[in-house]
Amino acid sequence: MTVVSPGPGALSLEWGVLIDLHTHSHVSDGTDAPAALVAAAAGRGPASALADGVPRLDVVALTDHDTVGGWDEAAAAAREHGIDLVLGTEVSARAEGISVHLLSYLHDPQDVGLLALFDAVRTSRDGRARAMVDRLAVDHPVTWDDVVAQTQPGTTIGRPHIADALVAAGVCASRDVAFADLLHTGSPYYVRHAVPDAPDAVRAIVAAGGVAVMAHPGAHMRGRIVSDAVIEELAAAGLAGLEVAHRDNDDAQRARLDRLAQRLGLLTTGSSDFHGDGKPNRLGENLTSSEALAEIERRGTTRMVRA
């Protein structure tokens, strides 16, 4: 099942239902509250949140990193603003020594195994963030309090918040500059954090009744990407799909991923990976077909929140 996204500013009339399945709130590393994000997706937020030429979305997914902390607020906002909501989480994992992100859709938010995985990753992420700030503070005017000042209560602190603190201190011009320079994986300030092996994470998602889709699997500009063999292994573990239409997957990678999805019988999706003001990504700049969403809902345990 192949999704061809119109991309930013080029909305095709064939897209009758506008579906964006990857966004972040300030519960993880976005800048908007879950309710504000949902309002923006429903056309009741800042116009800058939507790509040029894309009207209000019909369906949006909240997929904060390693948490379901924003689900209740987002669900209430979806009912208020008349937009369908897919509840999800972006799960951190690793394969071939490479960071892998898995979008888990419509899993049981009370599943003990998946919640334990989230807790372990968040604890490790917090320790990693503190260690990185300690390293940075030797050479740059940034403290842990500076980083905390860039977050909201309950936020899982990570590199984006360190980047925001560096921007606020005048060390870096933007988040993107901070990630390209001081916070990238080859930097002397970088510290790894503990995450599960990707096949184990897929199995945990499936065991929790979720639908696992690999996020931006061709994003080679971010660093190394996993091989076809890894995706084949994840498919064998229960991976349901690949996020093909994403701004970080170039045309060559989209073609590769489409071929791989067809060969392995995987769904393909398209999404914005919206983070509010934290990244240039705009809501609706890449879209998912209604057929792919229907299959995700059919497989998931938790129902979508209907307008």
C-alpha positions as CSV (number, residue, x, y, z in Angstrom):
1,M,0.0,0.0,0.0
2,T,1.9,3.0,-1.2
3,V,1.4,6.6,-0.1
4,V,2.5,9.4,-2.5
5,S,2.5,12.7,-0.5
6,P,1.9,16.0,-2.3
7,G,4.6,17.6,-0.1
8,P,4.7,21.1,1.2
9,G,2.7,23.7,-0.8
10,A,1.5,21.2,-3.4
11,L,-1.8,19.8,-2.1
12,S,-3.4,17.4,-4.6
13,L,-7.1,17.4,-5.0
14,E,-7.1,13.6,-4.8
15,W,-6.5,13.9,-1.0
16,G,-10.0,14.1,0.2
17,V,-9.1,13.2,3.8
18,L,-6.0,14.9,5.2
19,I,-4.1,12.6,7.7
20,D,-0.9,13.5,9.5
21,L,0.4,10.6,11.7
22,H,3.5,12.0,13.4
23,T,3.5,15.1,15.7
24,H,5.1,16.1,19.0
25,S,3.9,18.3,21.9
26,H,5.8,19.8,24.8
27,V,5.3,16.6,26.7
28,S,8.3,15.4,24.8
29,D,10.3,17.7,22.5
30,G,7.7,19.8,20.8
31,T,6.9,23.4,21.8
32,D,3.1,23.3,21.9
33,A,0.8,21.9,24.5
34,P,-1.1,18.8,23.3
35,A,-4.3,20.8,23.2
36,A,-2.7,23.7,21.2
37,L,-1.2,21.2,18.7
38,V,-4.6,19.6,18.1
39,A,-6.2,23.0,17.8
40,A,-3.6,24.0,15.1
41,A,-4.3,20.7,13.2
42,A,-8.0,21.5,13.3
43,G,-7.3,24.9,11.8
44,R,-7.8,26.8,15.0
45,G,-4.2,27.5,15.8
46,P,-1.4,29.6,14.2
47,A,-1.4,29.5,10.4
48,S,2.3,28.9,10.4
49,A,1.7,25.4,11.8
50,L,0.2,24.3,8.4
51,A,2.1,24.0,5.2
52,D,1.2,26.5,2.4
53,G,-1.9,25.4,0.6
54,V,-2.9,22.7,3.2
55,P,-6.3,23.4,4.9
56,R,-7.2,22.0,8.3
57,L,-6.4,18.4,8.8
58,D,-9.1,15.7,9.2
59,V,-6.9,13.4,11.3
60,V,-3.8,14.0,13.4
61,A,-1.7,11.6,15.5
62,L,0.1,12.6,18.7
63,T,3.3,10.6,19.0
64,D,5.4,12.1,21.8
65,H,8.7,10.3,22.6
66,D,8.4,7.3,25.0
67,T,5.3,8.6,26.8
68,V,1.5,8.6,26.7
69,G,1.5,11.7,28.9
70,G,-0.3,14.0,26.4
71,W,-3.1,11.6,25.4
72,D,-5.9,12.8,27.7
73,E,-5.4,16.5,26.9
74,A,-5.1,15.8,23.2
75,A,-8.3,13.7,23.2
76,A,-10.3,16.4,25.0
77,A,-9.1,19.0,22.5
78,A,-9.9,16.7,19.5
79,R,-13.5,16.4,20.7
80,E,-13.7,20.1,21.3
81,H,-12.3,21.1,17.9
82,G,-13.9,18.4,15.8
83,I,-10.9,16.5,14.5
84,D,-10.1,12.8,14.6
85,L,-7.1,11.8,16.8
86,V,-4.8,8.8,16.6
87,L,-3.2,8.2,19.9
88,G,0.4,7.0,19.6
89,T,4.0,7.2,20.9
90,E,7.4,7.4,19.2
91,V,9.5,4.6,20.8
92,S,13.3,4.9,21.0
93,A,15.3,1.9,20.0
94,R,18.6,0.9,18.3
95,A,19.8,-1.5,15.6
96,E,23.3,-1.9,14.1
97,G,24.4,0.7,16.5
98,I,22.0,3.2,14.9
99,S,19.2,5.1,16.6
100,V,15.8,3.8,15.4
101,H,12.4,5.4,16.1
102,L,9.3,3.4,16.0
103,L,5.8,4.9,15.9
104,S,3.4,2.9,18.0
105,Y,-0.2,3.6,17.1
106,L,-3.3,2.7,19.2
107,H,-1.6,0.5,21.8
108,D,-3.0,-0.1,25.3
109,P,-1.7,2.8,27.4
110,Q,-1.8,0.6,30.5
111,D,0.3,-2.2,29.1
112,V,2.8,-3.0,31.8
113,G,5.6,-4.1,29.5
114,L,5.5,-1.1,27.2
115,L,5.2,1.3,30.2
116,A,8.2,-0.3,31.8
117,L,10.1,0.2,28.5
118,F,9.1,3.9,28.4
119,D,10.1,4.5,32.0
120,A,13.6,2.9,31.4
121,V,14.2,5.0,28.3
122,R,13.1,8.2,30.0
123,T,15.3,7.6,33.0
124,S,18.2,6.9,30.7
125,R,17.4,9.9,28.6
126,D,17.4,12.2,31.7
127,G,20.8,10.8,32.8
128,R,22.2,11.3,29.4
129,A,21.0,14.9,29.2
130,R,22.6,15.7,32.5
131,A,25.9,14.2,31.5
132,M,25.8,16.2,28.2
133,V,25.1,19.4,30.0
134,D,28.0,18.7,32.4
135,R,30.3,18.3,29.4
136,L,29.0,21.4,27.6
137,A,29.3,23.5,30.7
138,V,33.1,23.1,30.7
139,D,33.3,25.1,27.5
140,H,30.0,26.9,27.1
141,P,27.7,29.1,29.4
142,V,24.9,26.6,29.9
143,T,23.7,24.9,33.1
144,W,21.1,22.2,33.9
145,D,18.8,25.0,35.3
146,D,19.0,26.7,31.9
147,V,17.9,23.5,30.2
148,V,15.0,23.0,32.6
149,A,13.9,26.5,31.9
150,Q,13.2,25.5,28.3
151,T,10.7,22.8,29.3
152,Q,7.2,22.4,30.8
153,P,6.3,20.4,33.9
154,G,6.4,16.7,33.0
155,T,8.5,17.1,29.9
156,T,10.9,14.3,29.1
157,I,14.2,16.3,28.8
158,G,16.4,15.5,25.8
159,R,18.8,17.0,23.3
160,P,16.2,19.4,21.8
161,H,15.9,21.2,25.2
162,I,19.7,21.4,25.5
163,A,19.7,22.9,22.1
164,D,17.1,25.5,23.1
165,A,19.2,26.4,26.2
166,L,22.2,26.9,23.9
167,V,20.2,29.1,21.6
168,A,18.9,31.1,24.6
169,A,22.5,31.5,25.8
170,G,23.6,32.8,22.4
171,V,25.9,29.9,21.8
172,C,24.0,28.6,18.8
173,A,21.7,30.4,16.3
174,S,19.0,27.7,16.2
175,R,18.1,24.1,17.2
176,D,19.3,22.9,13.8
177,V,22.7,24.6,14.3
178,A,23.0,23.1,17.8
179,F,22.3,19.6,16.5
180,A,24.7,20.0,13.5
181,D,27.5,21.2,15.8
182,L,27.6,20.6,19.5
183,L,24.9,17.9,19.9
184,H,25.5,15.6,16.9
185,T,26.5,12.0,17.5
186,G,30.2,12.6,16.7
187,S,30.5,15.5,19.1
188,P,32.7,15.2,22.2
189,Y,29.7,16.4,24.2
190,Y,27.5,13.6,23.0
191,V,26.4,10.8,25.4
192,R,24.5,7.8,24.4
193,H,21.5,6.6,26.3
194,A,20.2,3.1,26.9
195,V,17.4,2.0,24.6
196,P,16.0,-1.5,23.6
197,D,17.0,-3.4,20.5
198,A,14.7,-2.5,17.7
199,P,13.2,-6.0,17.3
200,D,12.4,-6.2,21.0
201,A,10.8,-2.8,20.8
202,V,8.6,-3.9,17.9
203,R,7.6,-7.0,19.8
204,A,6.7,-4.9,22.9
205,I,4.5,-2.6,20.8
206,V,2.7,-5.6,19.2
207,A,2.3,-7.3,22.6
208,A,0.6,-4.0,23.8
209,G,-1.8,-4.2,21.0
210,G,-0.1,-1.4,19.0
211,V,0.7,-1.0,15.3
212,A,4.4,-0.4,14.7
213,V,5.6,1.9,11.9
214,M,9.3,2.8,11.5
215,A,9.7,6.6,11.5
216,H,11.8,8.3,8.8
217,P,13.8,5.2,8.0
218,G,15.7,6.9,5.1
219,A,16.8,10.0,6.9
220,H,20.5,9.7,5.9
221,M,21.2,13.4,6.4
222,R,20.7,12.8,10.1
223,G,23.4,10.1,10.1
224,R,23.7,6.4,9.3
225,I,20.5,4.6,8.4
226,V,19.7,0.9,8.9
227,S,20.1,-1.6,6.1
228,D,17.3,-3.5,4.3
229,A,18.2,-6.5,6.4
230,V,17.3,-4.7,9.6
231,I,13.9,-3.7,8.2
232,E,13.4,-7.3,7.1
233,E,14.2,-8.4,10.7
234,L,11.7,-5.9,12.1
235,A,9.0,-7.0,9.7
236,A,9.6,-10.6,10.9
237,A,9.2,-9.2,14.5
238,G,5.8,-7.6,13.7
239,L,6.6,-4.2,12.1
240,A,3.5,-3.1,10.2
241,G,4.8,-0.2,8.1
242,L,7.3,2.4,7.0
243,E,7.0,6.1,7.2
244,V,8.0,6.8,3.5
245,A,6.7,10.4,2.9
246,H,8.8,12.4,5.3
247,R,10.9,15.5,4.6
248,D,14.1,13.7,5.7
249,N,13.6,10.8,3.2
250,D,14.8,12.1,-0.2
251,D,13.4,10.8,-3.5
252,A,15.9,8.0,-3.8
253,Q,15.1,6.8,-0.2
254,R,11.4,7.0,-0.8
255,A,11.7,4.9,-3.9
256,R,13.8,2.3,-2.0
257,L,11.4,2.2,0.9
258,D,8.4,1.9,-1.4
259,R,10.0,-1.1,-3.1
260,L,10.9,-2.6,0.3
261,A,7.4,-2.1,1.7
262,Q,5.9,-3.8,-1.4
263,R,8.2,-6.7,-1.1
264,L,7.6,-7.2,2.6
265,G,3.9,-6.5,2.6
266,L,4.2,-3.4,4.8
267,L,2.0,-0.3,5.0
268,T,3.5,3.0,4.0
269,T,2.6,6.3,5.7
270,G,3.4,10.0,5.3
271,S,3.7,12.6,8.1
272,S,5.0,16.0,9.1
273,D,7.0,15.1,12.3
274,F,5.7,18.5,13.5
275,H,7.5,19.9,16.6
276,G,6.0,23.4,16.8
277,D,8.6,26.1,16.7
278,G,11.3,23.6,17.4
279,K,11.7,22.6,13.7
280,P,10.7,23.9,10.3
281,N,8.3,21.0,9.7
282,R,4.7,22.1,9.1
283,L,1.5,20.2,9.9
284,G,0.2,18.4,6.8
285,E,3.3,18.7,4.7
286,N,3.2,15.0,4.2
287,L,0.1,12.9,4.4
288,T,-1.1,9.3,4.8
289,S,-3.8,7.6,2.8
290,S,-7.2,6.8,4.3
291,E,-6.7,3.2,3.3
292,A,-3.5,3.0,5.4
293,L,-5.1,4.6,8.4
294,A,-8.1,2.2,8.2
295,E,-5.7,-0.7,8.3
296,I,-3.8,0.8,11.3
297,E,-7.1,1.3,13.1
298,R,-8.2,-2.3,12.3
299,R,-5.1,-3.7,13.8
300,G,-4.8,-1.4,16.9
301,T,-6.3,-2.1,20.4
302,T,-7.2,1.5,21.3
303,R,-9.8,3.2,19.2
304,M,-9.3,6.5,17.5
305,V,-10.8,9.6,19.1
306,R,-13.6,10.6,16.8
307,A,-14.8,14.1,16.2
